[in-house]
Amino acid sequence: MLGCGHSSPRFLCNQAVIYLLFFCHLAAVTLARQKTFIYDK
């Protein structure tokens, strides 16, 4: 996995993955809301 070499702790890598997943989920929800909002007009 990128950025998960021997130099960086595994905890930091897990944190980064969690933040990335959360951000992707947030973006997907926002996009879905925007689409619904546009179609409702």
C-alpha positions in Angstrom: 0.0 0.0 0.0 1.3 3.5 -0.8 2.8 5.4 2.1 2.9 2.2 4.3 6.5 1.4 4.2 8.8 0.4 7.1 9.4 4.1 7.9 5.7 4.9 8.8 3.8 3.2 11.6 0.9 0.9 10.7 -1.5 3.0 12.9 -0.9 6.1 10.7 -1.7 4.1 7.6 -4.9 2.8 9.1 -5.9 6.3 10.1 -5.2 7.6 6.5 -7.3 4.8 5.0 -10.2 5.5 7.4 -10.1 9.2 6.6 -10.0 8.4 2.9 -13.0 6.1 3.1 -14.9 8.7 5.2 -14.1 11.4 2.6 -15.2 9.2 -0.3 -18.5 8.4 1.5 -19.1 12.0 2.3 -18.4 13.0 -1.4 -20.8 10.2 -2.6 -23.6 11.4 -0.2 -23.1 15.0 -1.3 -23.2 14.1 -5.0 -26.4 12.0 -4.4 -28.0 15.0 -2.6 -27.0 17.4 -5.4 -28.5 15.1 -8.1 -31.7 14.7 -6.1 -31.9 18.5 -5.6 -31.3 19.1 -9.3 -34.0 16.6 -10.4 -36.5 18.0 -7.9 -36.4 21.4 -9.5 
